[in-house]
Amino acid sequence: MHLSLLLLGVWAVQPGAAYVAKSARNEGICKKATVAVLGGGIAGISAAQTLSDASIDDFLILEYRDRIGGRAWHENFGKNKDGKPYVIEMGANWVQGLGVPGGPENPIWTLAKEFNLATTPSDYDNVSTYNEHGYKDYSHLLAKYDEAADVACQKAGAILKDNLQDQSAEAGLALAGWKPKSDDMEAQAVDWWKWDFEDAFSPLESSLMYGCASDNLTSNGFSDQDNFVTDQRGFNTIIKGMASKFLTENDHRLKLNTQIANIAYSPDGVIISNQDGSCVQAAYAICTFSLGVLQNDVVAFTPELPEWKQTAIQMFTMGTYTKIFMQFNETFWPTDTQYFLYADPESRGWYPLFQSLSMPGFHEGSNILFVTVTHEMAYRAERQSDEKTKSEILDVLRKMFPDVEVPEPTAFLYPRWSTEPWAYGSYSNWPTGTTLEMHQNLRANTDRLWFAGEATSQSYFGFLHGAWFEGQHAGREIANLLTGCKGNSTCGPRKHYEKLHGTTGFEDYSEVNGWYADPFVDNNI
C-alpha cells in the first residue's frame, strides 16, 4: 500500500468538528491529504519539494493568490521603446549574499543560476548624497558609520557568545562612536541608509545582537555581494522552477485562490476550512503565513493558539518596505550613479533613497527611478493617494536636482504591503530584548501544525533564503515523523517554553536596588 494511503488509514482528525460540519455537508467530505502546505511562497514550495524528495507525494498546497511566489511578486510597469511593459519587483528584489567559489553558496543564488535568472551586482559604494539644496558631499559620514558598525557588530558577537543582555542597535552604535544628533539630518540619512534600508526598522527598534548576527551570517557565511534581479520573467521564476520539478501543469495538489478561514489542530491531525466552504483533512500541516498575517488574526485557530505561541507572534515585528516606481520621458539624473541618498531637513526617512534602473545592466534607457520608504513613512505613503505621494516625491527630486527640469512621471506604481491581506507587511525583524527562546516559541509546532517562513528562521530572518531553509526544515521534520524516524536525531516536536523568565528575581525589587514601593500594593499592579 502507498505510504500516504496507509497513513491516512491510521489517523483520525478530531478538532474543530463543529466548525467544519457545514463545510463537510456542503462538500460531502473534506479532501484528504497526508500533509497540507498552507501558502505557496518559497517556504511552502520548498517544504513541498522536500516532502516530494522524501517520496511523500500526497500533499496539498493551498495558496491565497492566483499565483505562487508569495512576497516574490512582480508587476508590469511603464513601457519600453517597443511599447511593451517592463517587469518590476514589488517585493523581494535582491539575491543577498551569493557565495564564493568552493565555499557555501546561497541556495537562492544556486536557483538563480539554475534557472538563468537575470541579475546585476549592486554597488552600494556608488551613492551620491543630497540635501534640500542639491548635491552635498557627506560621504565622510558614511565612512564614520562603517567604522562604528564594525565595532558594534564585534560587540554583538561577544554579547551573544557570553550570554550578555542585548542592546538596541542604536545603543550599540552609540557606544561604538556613532551618535547622530536628532537635528543632524545628513547623519540621520546615513543612519537610515545603513540600517533601516536593510531592516525596515530604525536602530532604536532593532536588536543589536540579532540584527548583526543575521547580516553577518549572510554576508560572511555566503558573501557580501548582492545582486539585483532584473529578469523580465520575474524573481518568482525560481520558485516556479522549483515547483516544476514535482508539480505537473494543472496539478490537483496545488489549489490557488484559496482563502483559509480556520485551522483546527490536535495531536491527531489538522482540519483546514476555507472561505469557499471547502475543507481539507491532513495528518500534518505546515503554516507558512507571514508574521503579519499571524499578527492580524486573519485566520482563526481551533483551539486558540497557546499563550506562549501568541506571545511570541506578537513579540516580533513585521516591517513594511515600500518601493515606489516612476518612469519619466528622460533620465534627468546622473546616468553613472546607482543610488541617491537624500537628507530631508525635517523628517528622517522622508523619501530618502532613490535607485536608478536606467543604467547599463539594469533596464538601460528605461528612464525608471524608484524610491524606497520604510516603516512609518511606508505606512504613510500606503495610506495616502498616489497623487499625494507623487507630489511629495517630485518636490524632493526638484530639491535634489535644482538645475534641471524635473517632469511629471509617465508611469507611477507602488504596492500597499501593510494592507495586503495575504502579507500585512514585507518581512520580519527582531526588536531589542527578544531572545532565542522567544523565537523558538515562534518557530515551534502546536501539535501537528508546523510553522515555516522567513520569520521562523533564527539565522536568516528577513531574507528569502531564510524562508527557503525553513520550508526545507519543516518538510524534512514531517517526513521523518511520517517515515517512522528511523533513528533520525531531528524527529519529534520542536522545543518550546511554556514560561519565559527575566533576569531579575522578585526578591531583588527592594529599596537597596532603588525600588522604593511594593509594586503590587502601592502601584496597583
Secondary structure, 3 states (H helix, E strand, C coil): CCHHHHHHHHCCCCCCHHHHHHHHHHHCCCEEEEEEEECCCHHHHHHHHHHHHCCCCCEEEECCCCCCCCCCCEEEECCCCCCCCEEEECCCCEEECCECCCCCECHHHHHHHHCCCCEEECCCCCEEEEECCEECCCHHHHHHHHHHHHHHHHHHHHHHHCCCCCCEHHHHHHHCCCCCCCCCHHHHHHHHHHHHHHHCCCHHHCEHHHHHHHHHHHHCCCCCCEEEECCCCCCCHHHHHHHHCCCCCCCCCEECCCCEEEEEEECCEEEEEECCCCEEEEEEEEECCCHHHHHCCCCEEECCCCHHHHHHHHHCEEECEEEEEEECCCCCCCCCCCEEEEECCCCCCCCCEEEECCCCCCCCCCCEEEEEEEHHHHHHHHHCCHHHHHHHHHHHHHHHCCCCCCCCCCEEECCCHHHCCCCCCCEEECCCCCCHHHHHHHHCCECCEEECCHHHCCCCCCCHHHHHHHHHHHHHHHHHHHCCCCCCCCCCCCCCCCCCCCCCCHHHCCHHHCCCCCCCCCCCC
